């Protein structure tokens, strides 16, 4: 498709008005505004090449075709990833919605054209030996060392979210029954088993570490995990504990509290657990959310197949 040298005046004017609106009335950041301008100029070029000279001449089919061109590549341009194409379509949709609200056009031509969904990122899980190194990097019998090891063991041993861990109260943990009550999203409660390693670490902390931290606060606190002042540990402090353990153990920097949860789920599935059980343990409302972990195990199997089967390559 050969592009005309310049768009029709009406299209240029409509674009300029919208960009002014974003900059002045919406207060859009300069970098974002530059991205919007670039994406919309490409869109205006496309419309001009399609013979459009007025915003009212744009049809829903044209908007859809623009999206298709972004994903497939057009006019010598390489295909865009879903995230980049989505950004361009969001810009075009914003422009059309603005024109409709301002009365420049009667209908929003982009109303039924939706940005492509970005590819689902697979959760990153650590191999078991790195999890072990991470936990074993916490050595000592000082109150905070006992607490830090208990947190790491509990994160990996239960697959709990970090918010669920710091929200634990003493009454939520039953070490005799090796179980704990977690409060998940939407205040939904669930009971999870506590494995022997997490139980031992928790018992050591509750008996020998927590009383000293509690005394430092000089007041009653029902939280399981306490800071040095006897208050409930914060999310940021728990993240710091994990990051420090990663640095000591030499585990790469891709570690976060959610990495422990991802590792918990992935290792369960690799060990033969069924997906419904993993769903319950993670507290997912839908099994669809849990199914992403099966993709991780499939990728691992694909690597084994590729390196082991004589006709895989």
C-alpha positions in Angstrom: 0.0 0.0 0.0 1.5 3.4 -1.0 1.0 6.1 1.6 0.0 9.6 0.6 2.5 12.3 1.5 0.2 13.9 4.1 -3.2 13.2 5.8 -6.3 15.2 5.0 -6.6 18.4 7.0 -9.7 17.2 8.9 -7.8 14.2 10.2 -4.8 16.2 11.2 -7.0 18.8 13.0 -8.9 16.1 14.8 -5.7 14.5 15.9 -4.2 17.8 17.1 -7.3 18.6 19.1 -7.2 15.2 20.8 -3.5 15.4 21.7 -4.2 18.9 23.2 -7.0 17.4 25.2 -4.7 14.7 26.6 -1.9 17.2 27.4 -4.0 20.0 28.9 -7.2 18.5 30.3 -6.0 15.0 31.1 -2.5 16.1 32.2 -0.9 13.1 30.5 2.8 12.5 31.1 5.1 13.6 28.3 6.5 10.1 27.6 3.0 8.7 27.4 1.9 11.5 25.2 4.8 10.9 22.8 3.7 7.2 22.6 0.1 8.2 21.9 1.2 10.6 19.2 3.4 8.0 17.5 0.6 5.4 17.5 -2.1 7.8 16.3 0.1 9.2 13.5 0.5 5.6 12.3 -3.3 5.2 12.5 -3.9 8.4 10.6 -1.5 7.2 7.9 -3.4 4.0 7.6 -6.8 5.8 7.4 -5.4 8.2 4.8 -4.1 5.3 2.7 -7.5 3.8 2.9 -9.0 7.0 1.3 -10.4 8.5 4.5 -10.4 12.3 4.6 -13.0 12.9 7.4 -13.2 11.2 10.9 -16.9 10.4 10.2 -15.8 8.2 7.2 -14.1 5.7 9.5 -15.9 2.4 9.8 -15.6 -0.4 12.5 -14.2 -2.6 9.7 -11.4 -0.1 9.2 -10.5 -0.1 12.9 -10.5 -3.9 12.9 -8.3 -4.0 9.8 -5.8 -1.6 11.5 -5.5 -4.0 14.4 -5.0 -6.9 12.0 -2.3 -5.0 10.2 -0.5 -4.3 13.4 -0.4 -8.0 14.4 0.4 -9.3 10.9 2.8 -6.5 9.8 2.0 -4.0 7.0 3.7 -1.5 4.7 7.1 -3.0 5.4 6.7 -2.9 9.2 7.3 -5.9 11.4 4.4 -7.4 13.2 3.8 -6.0 16.7 3.6 -8.0 19.9 0.1 -8.2 21.5 1.2 -5.6 24.1 2.4 -3.1 21.5 -0.6 -3.6 19.3 -2.9 -3.2 22.3 -1.3 0.1 23.1 -1.9 1.4 19.6 -5.5 0.2 19.6 -6.1 1.8 23.0 -4.9 5.1 21.6 -7.1 4.8 18.5 -10.1 3.9 20.7 -9.5 6.9 22.9 -9.4 9.2 19.9 -12.7 7.8 18.5 -14.4 8.0 21.9 -13.3 11.6 22.2 -14.5 12.5 18.8 -17.9 11.0 19.6 -18.2 12.8 22.9 -17.3 16.1 21.2 -19.9 15.6 18.6 -17.4 15.5 15.7 -18.8 12.1 14.7 -22.2 10.5 15.4 -20.9 7.1 16.4 -17.7 5.6 17.9 -16.4 3.4 15.2 -14.0 1.6 17.5 -16.5 0.7 20.1 -16.6 -3.0 19.3 -12.9 -3.4 18.5 -11.0 -4.6 21.5 -7.2 -4.7 22.0 -5.6 -8.1 21.8 -5.0 -9.9 25.0 -1.3 -10.0 25.9 0.3 -13.4 26.0 0.0 -15.0 29.4 3.3 -14.9 31.2 4.3 -18.2 32.7 5.0 -18.0 36.5 8.7 -18.3 37.4 9.5 -21.2 39.7 12.8 -21.9 41.4 14.3 -25.4 41.2 14.2 -27.3 44.5 17.9 -26.9 45.2 17.6 -23.1 45.0 14.7 -23.1 47.3 16.7 -25.2 49.7 19.7 -22.8 49.4 17.5 -19.9 50.0 16.0 -21.3 53.2 19.3 -22.7 54.5 21.0 -19.2 54.1 19.2 -18.2 57.3 21.4 -19.6 60.1 21.3 -18.9 63.8 19.1 -18.9 66.9 18.5 -15.2 67.4 14.8 -14.2 67.4 14.9 -12.6 64.0 16.8 -15.4 62.5 14.3 -17.9 63.8 11.5 -15.7 62.4 13.0 -15.3 59.0 13.6 -19.1 58.5 10.0 -19.7 59.7 8.7 -17.2 57.1 10.6 -18.8 54.3 9.6 -22.3 55.2 6.0 -21.3 55.6 5.9 -19.4 52.3 7.2 -22.4 50.4 5.6 -25.1 52.5 2.0 -23.7 52.1 2.0 -21.6 48.9 0.6 -18.7 50.9 0.5 -15.2 49.6 2.7 -12.8 51.5 -0.4 -10.9 52.7 -1.7 -14.2 54.1 1.5 -14.8 55.9 1.9 -11.5 57.6 -1.9 -11.6 58.4 -1.5 -14.8 60.4 -2.6 -14.7 64.1 -1.4 -17.2 66.7 -4.9 -18.7 66.8 -4.7 -19.5 63.1 -1.9 -22.0 63.4 -2.3 -25.5 64.9 1.0 -27.1 65.0 -0.4 -30.3 66.6 -2.7 -30.8 63.6 -0.1 -29.3 61.2 -2.5 -26.9 59.7 -3.1 -23.2 59.4 -6.0 -20.9 58.5 -5.2 -18.4 55.8 -7.3 -15.3 54.9 -7.1 -14.9 51.2 -8.6 -12.4 48.7 -12.0 -11.2 49.5 -11.5 -12.3 53.1 -12.1 -15.9 52.1 -10.7 -18.4 54.5 -9.1 -21.7 53.8 -7.1 -24.3 55.8 -3.8 -25.6 54.5 -1.5 -28.3 55.7 1.8 -27.3 57.2 4.6 -29.7 56.3 7.2 -31.0 58.7 9.9 -28.5 57.8 7.6 -25.5 58.2 6.2 -27.0 61.4 9.7 -27.3 62.9 10.7 -23.8 61.9 7.4 -22.3 63.2 7.7 -24.2 66.5 11.3 -23.0 67.0 10.3 -19.4 66.3 7.1 -19.5 68.4 8.8 -21.0 71.4 12.3 -19.3 71.3 12.0 -16.3 69.0 8.6 -14.7 69.2 8.4 -14.1 73.0 11.6 -12.0 72.8 10.2 -9.9 69.9 6.8 -9.6 71.7 8.6 -8.4 74.9 10.3 -5.6 72.9 6.9 -4.1 72.1 5.7 -4.1 75.7 2.1 -4.9 74.6 0.0 -7.8 73.5 0.0 -8.6 69.8 -1.7 -11.6 68.3 0.3 -11.6 65.1 2.5 -14.7 64.4 5.3 -12.8 62.7 6.5 -9.7 64.6 9.1 -7.0 63.9 11.9 -5.9 66.2 9.5 -3.6 68.0 6.9 -6.3 68.7 4.5 -5.1 66.0 3.0 -7.1 63.1 5.6 -7.6 60.3 4.8 -5.5 57.2 4.7 -6.7 53.6 7.8 -4.7 52.8 9.8 -6.2 55.7 8.9 -9.7 54.6 10.0 -8.9 51.1 13.3 -7.6 52.5 13.8 -10.9 54.4 13.4 -12.9 51.2 15.6 -10.6 49.2 18.4 -10.8 51.8 18.2 -14.6 51.8 18.4 -14.6 48.0 21.6 -12.4 48.2 23.2 -14.6 50.8 22.4 -17.8 49.0 23.5 -16.6 45.6 20.1 -17.3 44.1 19.4 -15.0 41.1 17.5 -11.8 41.6 14.2 -13.1 40.2 13.0 -14.0 43.7 9.9 -12.4 45.2 7.4 -13.7 47.7 5.2 -14.8 44.8 8.1 -16.8 43.4 7.8 -19.1 46.5 4.1 -19.5 45.8 4.8 -20.3 42.1 7.5 -22.8 43.2 5.1 -24.4 45.6 2.5 -25.0 42.9 4.9 -26.1 40.2 6.7 -28.6 42.4 3.4 -30.1 43.6 2.2 -30.7 40.0 5.6 -32.1 39.0 5.3 -34.4 42.0 2.0 -35.8 40.7 -0.6 -33.6 42.5 -3.9 -33.1 40.7 -4.8 -29.6 39.6 -8.0 -29.4 41.7 -6.0 -30.0 44.9 -3.5 -27.4 43.9 -6.3 -25.0 43.2 -7.7 -25.5 46.7 -4.3 -25.1 48.3 -3.6 -21.9 46.5 -7.1 -20.5 47.2 -7.9 -19.9 43.5 -11.6 -19.2 42.9 -11.3 -20.8 39.4 -9.3 -23.8 38.2 -8.6 -21.7 35.1 -6.2 -19.5 37.2 -4.4 -22.6 38.4 -4.0 -24.1 34.9 -1.2 -21.8 34.1 1.0 -23.9 36.2 0.4 -26.9 34.0 2.0 -24.9 31.2 5.2 -24.6 33.2 5.3 -28.4 33.7 4.6 -29.0 30.0 7.5 -26.7 29.1 9.8 -28.7 31.4 8.6 -32.0 29.8 9.2 -30.5 26.4 12.9 -29.7 27.3 13.4 -33.3 28.6 11.9 -34.7 25.4 14.0 -32.4 23.2 17.2 -33.5 24.9 16.4 -37.1 25.4 14.5 -38.5 22.5 16.6 -39.6 19.5 14.0 -38.2 17.0 13.0 -35.1 18.9 15.3 -32.8 16.9 
